[in-house]
């Protein structure tokens, strides 16, 4: 039975600093970039093609205003996604603001009704700067690619992923998670 749904934005908060500093032409130190790549939650987007070193290379290239030289499609996608964040920080902040106040308590009863015998008491919703996948489920964690979050320019705090409202999207994916 689900008792609480945790939302984790630690990596996105760290990336927000990176995007802001980089957009202001400040040099983000290699140590900070490595620390971001080593974040525990980042492990969920790593595989044999895309890993900590991929993140370091991409973020360093962007910070140093260098072109990315990589054969990896995932690294190039990650580079493109990060460059997109730098283009319009106001839009990036529109994407982040509703996530900071996201309250998923209303989903607890709905999910408990769908999965009466769920093995998870505290599922986690983690937003990460991904490369390709829209979402991934690992154990009790729903990992959502932050770059797939779309803020509505005309309606404050309206956020979508694909054609679904964010909370509806999260409910659907958490239903999948608790039904495992």
Rosetta constraint file for C-alpha pairs under 8 A:
AtomPair CA 1 CA 112 HARMONIC 6.01 0.50
AtomPair CA 1 CA 115 HARMONIC 7.90 0.50
AtomPair CA 1 CA 116 HARMONIC 6.48 0.50
AtomPair CA 1 CA 117 HARMONIC 6.26 0.50
AtomPair CA 1 CA 118 HARMONIC 5.37 0.50
AtomPair CA 1 CA 119 HARMONIC 6.79 0.50
AtomPair CA 1 CA 120 HARMONIC 6.50 0.50
AtomPair CA 1 CA 121 HARMONIC 5.50 0.50
AtomPair CA 2 CA 108 HARMONIC 6.29 0.50
AtomPair CA 2 CA 111 HARMONIC 7.57 0.50
AtomPair CA 2 CA 112 HARMONIC 6.20 0.50
AtomPair CA 2 CA 118 HARMONIC 7.13 0.50
AtomPair CA 2 CA 120 HARMONIC 6.04 0.50
AtomPair CA 2 CA 121 HARMONIC 4.07 0.50
AtomPair CA 2 CA 122 HARMONIC 5.96 0.50
AtomPair CA 2 CA 123 HARMONIC 7.45 0.50
AtomPair CA 3 CA 108 HARMONIC 7.05 0.50
AtomPair CA 3 CA 121 HARMONIC 5.22 0.50
AtomPair CA 3 CA 122 HARMONIC 6.16 0.50
AtomPair CA 4 CA 105 HARMONIC 7.10 0.50
AtomPair CA 4 CA 108 HARMONIC 6.96 0.50
AtomPair CA 4 CA 121 HARMONIC 6.57 0.50
AtomPair CA 4 CA 122 HARMONIC 5.01 0.50
AtomPair CA 4 CA 123 HARMONIC 7.15 0.50
AtomPair CA 5 CA 104 HARMONIC 6.46 0.50
AtomPair CA 5 CA 105 HARMONIC 6.89 0.50
AtomPair CA 5 CA 108 HARMONIC 7.35 0.50
AtomPair CA 5 CA 122 HARMONIC 5.31 0.50
AtomPair CA 5 CA 123 HARMONIC 5.22 0.50
AtomPair CA 5 CA 124 HARMONIC 5.76 0.50
AtomPair CA 5 CA 125 HARMONIC 7.35 0.50
AtomPair CA 6 CA 122 HARMONIC 6.60 0.50
AtomPair CA 6 CA 123 HARMONIC 6.34 0.50
AtomPair CA 6 CA 124 HARMONIC 4.60 0.50
AtomPair CA 6 CA 125 HARMONIC 6.10 0.50
AtomPair CA 7 CA 102 HARMONIC 7.75 0.50
AtomPair CA 7 CA 124 HARMONIC 5.75 0.50
AtomPair CA 7 CA 125 HARMONIC 4.77 0.50
AtomPair CA 7 CA 126 HARMONIC 5.93 0.50
AtomPair CA 8 CA 124 HARMONIC 7.16 0.50
AtomPair CA 8 CA 125 HARMONIC 6.17 0.50
AtomPair CA 8 CA 126 HARMONIC 4.75 0.50
AtomPair CA 8 CA 127 HARMONIC 6.48 0.50
AtomPair CA 9 CA 13 HARMONIC 6.08 0.50
AtomPair CA 9 CA 99 HARMONIC 7.85 0.50
AtomPair CA 9 CA 100 HARMONIC 7.55 0.50
AtomPair CA 9 CA 126 HARMONIC 6.39 0.50
AtomPair CA 9 CA 127 HARMONIC 5.74 0.50
AtomPair CA 9 CA 128 HARMONIC 7.59 0.50
AtomPair CA 10 CA 14 HARMONIC 6.33 0.50
AtomPair CA 11 CA 15 HARMONIC 6.11 0.50
AtomPair CA 11 CA 36 HARMONIC 7.05 0.50
AtomPair CA 11 CA 39 HARMONIC 7.15 0.50
AtomPair CA 11 CA 41 HARMONIC 7.45 0.50
AtomPair CA 11 CA 42 HARMONIC 7.71 0.50
AtomPair CA 11 CA 127 HARMONIC 7.56 0.50
AtomPair CA 11 CA 128 HARMONIC 6.29 0.50
AtomPair CA 11 CA 129 HARMONIC 7.75 0.50
AtomPair CA 12 CA 16 HARMONIC 6.01 0.50
AtomPair CA 12 CA 127 HARMONIC 6.82 0.50
AtomPair CA 12 CA 128 HARMONIC 6.23 0.50
AtomPair CA 12 CA 129 HARMONIC 6.87 0.50
AtomPair CA 12 CA 146 HARMONIC 7.80 0.50
AtomPair CA 13 CA 17 HARMONIC 6.74 0.50
AtomPair CA 14 CA 18 HARMONIC 6.59 0.50
AtomPair CA 14 CA 36 HARMONIC 7.01 0.50
AtomPair CA 15 CA 19 HARMONIC 6.05 0.50
AtomPair CA 15 CA 36 HARMONIC 7.64 0.50
AtomPair CA 16 CA 20 HARMONIC 6.06 0.50
AtomPair CA 17 CA 21 HARMONIC 5.99 0.50
AtomPair CA 18 CA 22 HARMONIC 5.92 0.50
AtomPair CA 18 CA 28 HARMONIC 6.70 0.50
AtomPair CA 19 CA 23 HARMONIC 5.95 0.50
AtomPair CA 19 CA 82 HARMONIC 7.74 0.50
AtomPair CA 19 CA 85 HARMONIC 6.80 0.50
AtomPair CA 19 CA 86 HARMONIC 5.80 0.50
AtomPair CA 19 CA 89 HARMONIC 7.73 0.50
AtomPair CA 20 CA 24 HARMONIC 6.28 0.50
AtomPair CA 20 CA 86 HARMONIC 7.49 0.50
AtomPair CA 20 CA 89 HARMONIC 7.22 0.50
AtomPair CA 21 CA 25 HARMONIC 6.48 0.50
AtomPair CA 21 CA 26 HARMONIC 5.12 0.50
AtomPair CA 21 CA 27 HARMONIC 7.14 0.50
AtomPair CA 21 CA 28 HARMONIC 6.80 0.50
AtomPair CA 22 CA 26 HARMONIC 5.30 0.50
AtomPair CA 22 CA 27 HARMONIC 6.43 0.50
AtomPair CA 22 CA 28 HARMONIC 6.72 0.50
AtomPair CA 22 CA 62 HARMONIC 7.80 0.50
AtomPair CA 22 CA 63 HARMONIC 5.75 0.50
AtomPair CA 22 CA 86 HARMONIC 7.52 0.50
AtomPair CA 23 CA 86 HARMONIC 5.67 0.50
AtomPair CA 23 CA 87 HARMONIC 7.92 0.50
AtomPair CA 25 CA 63 HARMONIC 8.00 0.50
AtomPair CA 26 CA 63 HARMONIC 7.87 0.50
AtomPair CA 27 CA 63 HARMONIC 5.91 0.50
AtomPair CA 27 CA 64 HARMONIC 6.97 0.50
AtomPair CA 28 CA 32 HARMONIC 6.85 0.50
AtomPair CA 28 CA 33 HARMONIC 7.22 0.50
AtomPair CA 28 CA 60 HARMONIC 8.00 0.50
AtomPair CA 28 CA 63 HARMONIC 6.12 0.50
AtomPair CA 29 CA 33 HARMONIC 6.51 0.50
AtomPair CA 30 CA 34 HARMONIC 6.09 0.50
AtomPair CA 30 CA 56 HARMONIC 7.93 0.50
AtomPair CA 30 CA 60 HARMONIC 6.92 0.50
AtomPair CA 31 CA 35 HARMONIC 6.11 0.50
AtomPair CA 32 CA 36 HARMONIC 6.25 0.50
AtomPair CA 33 CA 37 HARMONIC 6.29 0.50
AtomPair CA 33 CA 56 HARMONIC 5.99 0.50
AtomPair CA 33 CA 59 HARMONIC 6.67 0.50
AtomPair CA 33 CA 60 HARMONIC 7.13 0.50
AtomPair CA 34 CA 38 HARMONIC 6.10 0.50
AtomPair CA 34 CA 52 HARMONIC 7.75 0.50
AtomPair CA 34 CA 56 HARMONIC 5.93 0.50
AtomPair CA 35 CA 39 HARMONIC 6.35 0.50
AtomPair CA 37 CA 42 HARMONIC 6.60 0.50
AtomPair CA 37 CA 52 HARMONIC 5.07 0.50
AtomPair CA 37 CA 53 HARMONIC 7.62 0.50
AtomPair CA 37 CA 55 HARMONIC 5.82 0.50
AtomPair CA 37 CA 56 HARMONIC 6.33 0.50
AtomPair CA 38 CA 42 HARMONIC 6.87 0.50
AtomPair CA 38 CA 43 HARMONIC 7.83 0.50
AtomPair CA 38 CA 52 HARMONIC 6.48 0.50
AtomPair CA 39 CA 43 HARMONIC 7.40 0.50
AtomPair CA 41 CA 126 HARMONIC 7.79 0.50
AtomPair CA 41 CA 128 HARMONIC 7.69 0.50
AtomPair CA 42 CA 46 HARMONIC 6.94 0.50
AtomPair CA 42 CA 128 HARMONIC 7.02 0.50
AtomPair CA 43 CA 51 HARMONIC 7.89 0.50
AtomPair CA 44 CA 138 HARMONIC 7.91 0.50
AtomPair CA 44 CA 143 HARMONIC 7.52 0.50
AtomPair CA 45 CA 50 HARMONIC 7.70 0.50
AtomPair CA 45 CA 51 HARMONIC 7.81 0.50
AtomPair CA 45 CA 130 HARMONIC 6.37 0.50
AtomPair CA 45 CA 131 HARMONIC 7.83 0.50
AtomPair CA 46 CA 50 HARMONIC 5.28 0.50
AtomPair CA 46 CA 51 HARMONIC 4.72 0.50
AtomPair CA 46 CA 52 HARMONIC 7.35 0.50
AtomPair CA 47 CA 51 HARMONIC 6.04 0.50
AtomPair CA 49 CA 72 HARMONIC 6.79 0.50
AtomPair CA 49 CA 74 HARMONIC 7.37 0.50
AtomPair CA 50 CA 54 HARMONIC 5.64 0.50
AtomPair CA 50 CA 55 HARMONIC 7.71 0.50
AtomPair CA 50 CA 72 HARMONIC 7.60 0.50
AtomPair CA 50 CA 74 HARMONIC 6.39 0.50
AtomPair CA 50 CA 75 HARMONIC 6.55 0.50
AtomPair CA 51 CA 55 HARMONIC 6.55 0.50
AtomPair CA 52 CA 56 HARMONIC 6.22 0.50
AtomPair CA 53 CA 57 HARMONIC 6.06 0.50
AtomPair CA 54 CA 58 HARMONIC 6.15 0.50
AtomPair CA 54 CA 75 HARMONIC 6.17 0.50
AtomPair CA 55 CA 59 HARMONIC 6.02 0.50
AtomPair CA 55 CA 75 HARMONIC 7.44 0.50
AtomPair CA 55 CA 78 HARMONIC 7.98 0.50
AtomPair CA 56 CA 60 HARMONIC 5.83 0.50
AtomPair CA 57 CA 61 HARMONIC 5.98 0.50
AtomPair CA 57 CA 68 HARMONIC 7.84 0.50
AtomPair CA 58 CA 62 HARMONIC 6.29 0.50
AtomPair CA 58 CA 68 HARMONIC 6.53 0.50
AtomPair CA 58 CA 75 HARMONIC 6.85 0.50
AtomPair CA 58 CA 78 HARMONIC 7.40 0.50
AtomPair CA 58 CA 79 HARMONIC 5.76 0.50
AtomPair CA 59 CA 63 HARMONIC 6.06 0.50
AtomPair CA 59 CA 79 HARMONIC 7.53 0.50
AtomPair CA 60 CA 64 HARMONIC 5.93 0.50
AtomPair CA 61 CA 65 HARMONIC 5.89 0.50
AtomPair CA 61 CA 66 HARMONIC 4.80 0.50
AtomPair CA 61 CA 67 HARMONIC 6.28 0.50
AtomPair CA 61 CA 68 HARMONIC 5.98 0.50
AtomPair CA 62 CA 66 HARMONIC 6.05 0.50
AtomPair CA 62 CA 67 HARMONIC 7.44 0.50
AtomPair CA 62 CA 68 HARMONIC 7.84 0.50
AtomPair CA 62 CA 79 HARMONIC 7.64 0.50
AtomPair CA 62 CA 83 HARMONIC 7.57 0.50
AtomPair CA 68 CA 76 HARMONIC 7.42 0.50
AtomPair CA 68 CA 79 HARMONIC 7.53 0.50
AtomPair CA 70 CA 75 HARMONIC 6.86 0.50
AtomPair CA 70 CA 76 HARMONIC 6.86 0.50
AtomPair CA 71 CA 75 HARMONIC 7.96 0.50
AtomPair CA 71 CA 76 HARMONIC 7.89 0.50
AtomPair CA 72 CA 76 HARMONIC 6.33 0.50
AtomPair CA 73 CA 77 HARMONIC 6.14 0.50
AtomPair CA 74 CA 78 HARMONIC 6.07 0.50
AtomPair CA 74 CA 131 HARMONIC 5.63 0.50
AtomPair CA 74 CA 132 HARMONIC 6.64 0.50
AtomPair CA 75 CA 79 HARMONIC 6.12 0.50
AtomPair CA 75 CA 131 HARMONIC 7.23 0.50
AtomPair CA 76 CA 80 HARMONIC 6.18 0.50
AtomPair CA 77 CA 81 HARMONIC 6.12 0.50
AtomPair CA 77 CA 131 HARMONIC 5.53 0.50
AtomPair CA 77 CA 132 HARMONIC 7.07 0.50
AtomPair CA 78 CA 82 HARMONIC 6.22 0.50
AtomPair CA 78 CA 129 HARMONIC 7.83 0.50
AtomPair CA 78 CA 130 HARMONIC 6.72 0.50
AtomPair CA 78 CA 131 HARMONIC 4.71 0.50
AtomPair CA 78 CA 132 HARMONIC 7.98 0.50
AtomPair CA 79 CA 83 HARMONIC 6.15 0.50
AtomPair CA 80 CA 84 HARMONIC 6.16 0.50
AtomPair CA 81 CA 85 HARMONIC 6.56 0.50
AtomPair CA 81 CA 131 HARMONIC 7.42 0.50
AtomPair CA 81 CA 147 HARMONIC 6.59 0.50
AtomPair CA 82 CA 86 HARMONIC 6.56 0.50
AtomPair CA 83 CA 87 HARMONIC 6.44 0.50
AtomPair CA 84 CA 88 HARMONIC 7.27 0.50
AtomPair CA 85 CA 89 HARMONIC 6.23 0.50
AtomPair CA 85 CA 91 HARMONIC 7.90 0.50
AtomPair CA 85 CA 92 HARMONIC 5.83 0.50
AtomPair CA 88 CA 92 HARMONIC 6.47 0.50
AtomPair CA 89 CA 93 HARMONIC 6.04 0.50
AtomPair CA 90 CA 94 HARMONIC 6.29 0.50
AtomPair CA 91 CA 95 HARMONIC 6.31 0.50
AtomPair CA 91 CA 151 HARMONIC 7.38 0.50
AtomPair CA 92 CA 96 HARMONIC 6.35 0.50
AtomPair CA 93 CA 97 HARMONIC 5.85 0.50
AtomPair CA 94 CA 98 HARMONIC 7.30 0.50
AtomPair CA 94 CA 151 HARMONIC 5.87 0.50
AtomPair CA 94 CA 157 HARMONIC 7.55 0.50
AtomPair CA 95 CA 99 HARMONIC 7.33 0.50
AtomPair CA 95 CA 149 HARMONIC 6.43 0.50
AtomPair CA 95 CA 150 HARMONIC 6.33 0.50
AtomPair CA 95 CA 151 HARMONIC 5.12 0.50
AtomPair CA 95 CA 159 HARMONIC 7.22 0.50
AtomPair CA 96 CA 100 HARMONIC 6.47 0.50
AtomPair CA 97 CA 101 HARMONIC 6.96 0.50
AtomPair CA 97 CA 157 HARMONIC 7.52 0.50
AtomPair CA 98 CA 102 HARMONIC 5.97 0.50
AtomPair CA 98 CA 157 HARMONIC 5.43 0.50
AtomPair CA 98 CA 158 HARMONIC 7.82 0.50
AtomPair CA 98 CA 159 HARMONIC 7.36 0.50
AtomPair CA 104 CA 108 HARMONIC 7.30 0.50
AtomPair CA 104 CA 167 HARMONIC 7.55 0.50
AtomPair CA 106 CA 110 HARMONIC 7.50 0.50
AtomPair CA 107 CA 111 HARMONIC 5.98 0.50
AtomPair CA 107 CA 171 HARMONIC 6.61 0.50
AtomPair CA 108 CA 112 HARMONIC 6.07 0.50
AtomPair CA 109 CA 113 HARMONIC 6.11 0.50
AtomPair CA 110 CA 114 HARMONIC 6.41 0.50
AtomPair CA 111 CA 115 HARMONIC 6.07 0.50
AtomPair CA 111 CA 171 HARMONIC 7.65 0.50
AtomPair CA 111 CA 174 HARMONIC 7.54 0.50
AtomPair CA 111 CA 175 HARMONIC 6.11 0.50
AtomPair CA 111 CA 178 HARMONIC 7.47 0.50
AtomPair CA 112 CA 116 HARMONIC 5.27 0.50
AtomPair CA 112 CA 117 HARMONIC 7.98 0.50
AtomPair CA 112 CA 118 HARMONIC 7.45 0.50
AtomPair CA 114 CA 175 HARMONIC 7.11 0.50
AtomPair CA 114 CA 179 HARMONIC 7.79 0.50
AtomPair CA 115 CA 175 HARMONIC 7.53 0.50
AtomPair CA 115 CA 178 HARMONIC 6.11 0.50
AtomPair CA 115 CA 179 HARMONIC 5.67 0.50
AtomPair CA 118 CA 178 HARMONIC 5.39 0.50
AtomPair CA 118 CA 179 HARMONIC 6.62 0.50
AtomPair CA 118 CA 180 HARMONIC 7.91 0.50
AtomPair CA 119 CA 178 HARMONIC 7.25 0.50
AtomPair CA 120 CA 140 HARMONIC 6.25 0.50
AtomPair CA 120 CA 178 HARMONIC 6.79 0.50
AtomPair CA 122 CA 140 HARMONIC 7.30 0.50
AtomPair CA 123 CA 140 HARMONIC 4.80 0.50
AtomPair CA 123 CA 141 HARMONIC 5.78 0.50
AtomPair CA 123 CA 142 HARMONIC 7.56 0.50
AtomPair CA 123 CA 174 HARMONIC 7.90 0.50
AtomPair CA 124 CA 140 HARMONIC 6.24 0.50
AtomPair CA 124 CA 141 HARMONIC 4.73 0.50
AtomPair CA 124 CA 142 HARMONIC 6.08 0.50
AtomPair CA 125 CA 141 HARMONIC 5.95 0.50
AtomPair CA 125 CA 142 HARMONIC 4.82 0.50
AtomPair CA 125 CA 143 HARMONIC 6.00 0.50
AtomPair CA 125 CA 144 HARMONIC 7.26 0.50
AtomPair CA 126 CA 141 HARMONIC 6.99 0.50
AtomPair CA 126 CA 142 HARMONIC 6.12 0.50
AtomPair CA 126 CA 143 HARMONIC 4.78 0.50
AtomPair CA 126 CA 144 HARMONIC 6.08 0.50
AtomPair CA 127 CA 143 HARMONIC 5.93 0.50
AtomPair CA 127 CA 144 HARMONIC 4.90 0.50
AtomPair CA 127 CA 145 HARMONIC 5.96 0.50
AtomPair CA 127 CA 146 HARMONIC 5.36 0.50
AtomPair CA 128 CA 143 HARMONIC 6.92 0.50
AtomPair CA 128 CA 144 HARMONIC 6.24 0.50
AtomPair CA 128 CA 145 HARMONIC 5.29 0.50
AtomPair CA 128 CA 146 HARMONIC 5.33 0.50
AtomPair CA 129 CA 145 HARMONIC 5.72 0.50
AtomPair CA 129 CA 146 HARMONIC 5.21 0.50
AtomPair CA 129 CA 147 HARMONIC 6.15 0.50
AtomPair CA 130 CA 144 HARMONIC 7.94 0.50
AtomPair CA 130 CA 145 HARMONIC 4.86 0.50
AtomPair CA 130 CA 146 HARMONIC 6.68 0.50
AtomPair CA 130 CA 147 HARMONIC 6.77 0.50
AtomPair CA 131 CA 145 HARMONIC 7.48 0.50
AtomPair CA 132 CA 145 HARMONIC 7.93 0.50
AtomPair CA 133 CA 145 HARMONIC 6.77 0.50
AtomPair CA 134 CA 144 HARMONIC 6.15 0.50
AtomPair CA 134 CA 145 HARMONIC 5.24 0.50
AtomPair CA 134 CA 148 HARMONIC 6.39 0.50
AtomPair CA 135 CA 142 HARMONIC 7.00 0.50
AtomPair CA 135 CA 143 HARMONIC 5.42 0.50
AtomPair CA 135 CA 144 HARMONIC 4.43 0.50
AtomPair CA 135 CA 145 HARMONIC 5.79 0.50
AtomPair CA 136 CA 142 HARMONIC 6.02 0.50
AtomPair CA 136 CA 143 HARMONIC 5.09 0.50
AtomPair CA 136 CA 144 HARMONIC 6.66 0.50
AtomPair CA 137 CA 141 HARMONIC 5.68 0.50
AtomPair CA 137 CA 142 HARMONIC 4.76 0.50
AtomPair CA 137 CA 143 HARMONIC 6.10 0.50
AtomPair CA 137 CA 177 HARMONIC 6.59 0.50
AtomPair CA 138 CA 142 HARMONIC 6.71 0.50
AtomPair CA 138 CA 143 HARMONIC 7.71 0.50
AtomPair CA 139 CA 177 HARMONIC 7.81 0.50
AtomPair CA 140 CA 177 HARMONIC 6.86 0.50
AtomPair CA 140 CA 178 HARMONIC 7.78 0.50
AtomPair CA 141 CA 177 HARMONIC 7.75 0.50
AtomPair CA 142 CA 173 HARMONIC 7.23 0.50
AtomPair CA 142 CA 174 HARMONIC 6.85 0.50
AtomPair CA 142 CA 177 HARMONIC 7.28 0.50
AtomPair CA 144 CA 148 HARMONIC 7.94 0.50
AtomPair CA 145 CA 149 HARMONIC 7.47 0.50
AtomPair CA 148 CA 161 HARMONIC 5.85 0.50
AtomPair CA 148 CA 162 HARMONIC 7.37 0.50
AtomPair CA 149 CA 159 HARMONIC 6.74 0.50
AtomPair CA 149 CA 160 HARMONIC 5.93 0.50
AtomPair CA 149 CA 161 HARMONIC 5.09 0.50
AtomPair CA 149 CA 162 HARMONIC 7.98 0.50
AtomPair CA 149 CA 166 HARMONIC 7.81 0.50
AtomPair CA 150 CA 159 HARMONIC 5.58 0.50
AtomPair CA 150 CA 160 HARMONIC 5.09 0.50
AtomPair CA 150 CA 161 HARMONIC 6.03 0.50
AtomPair CA 150 CA 162 HARMONIC 7.89 0.50
AtomPair CA 151 CA 157 HARMONIC 7.23 0.50
AtomPair CA 151 CA 158 HARMONIC 6.09 0.50
AtomPair CA 151 CA 159 HARMONIC 4.55 0.50
AtomPair CA 151 CA 160 HARMONIC 6.42 0.50
AtomPair CA 152 CA 156 HARMONIC 6.80 0.50
AtomPair CA 152 CA 157 HARMONIC 7.40 0.50
AtomPair CA 152 CA 158 HARMONIC 5.48 0.50
AtomPair CA 152 CA 159 HARMONIC 6.03 0.50
AtomPair CA 152 CA 160 HARMONIC 7.66 0.50
AtomPair CA 158 CA 165 HARMONIC 7.39 0.50
AtomPair CA 159 CA 165 HARMONIC 5.93 0.50
AtomPair CA 159 CA 166 HARMONIC 5.55 0.50
AtomPair CA 160 CA 164 HARMONIC 5.39 0.50
AtomPair CA 160 CA 165 HARMONIC 4.40 0.50
AtomPair CA 160 CA 166 HARMONIC 4.85 0.50
AtomPair CA 161 CA 165 HARMONIC 6.42 0.50
AtomPair CA 161 CA 166 HARMONIC 5.82 0.50
AtomPair CA 161 CA 169 HARMONIC 6.85 0.50
AtomPair CA 164 CA 168 HARMONIC 6.29 0.50
AtomPair CA 164 CA 169 HARMONIC 5.73 0.50
AtomPair CA 165 CA 169 HARMONIC 6.09 0.50
AtomPair CA 166 CA 170 HARMONIC 6.12 0.50
AtomPair CA 167 CA 171 HARMONIC 6.07 0.50
AtomPair CA 168 CA 172 HARMONIC 6.19 0.50
AtomPair CA 169 CA 173 HARMONIC 6.30 0.50
AtomPair CA 170 CA 174 HARMONIC 5.88 0.50
AtomPair CA 171 CA 175 HARMONIC 6.00 0.50
AtomPair CA 172 CA 176 HARMONIC 6.53 0.50
AtomPair CA 173 CA 177 HARMONIC 6.30 0.50
AtomPair CA 174 CA 178 HARMONIC 6.07 0.50
AtomPair CA 175 CA 179 HARMONIC 6.05 0.50
AtomPair CA 176 CA 180 HARMONIC 6.67 0.50
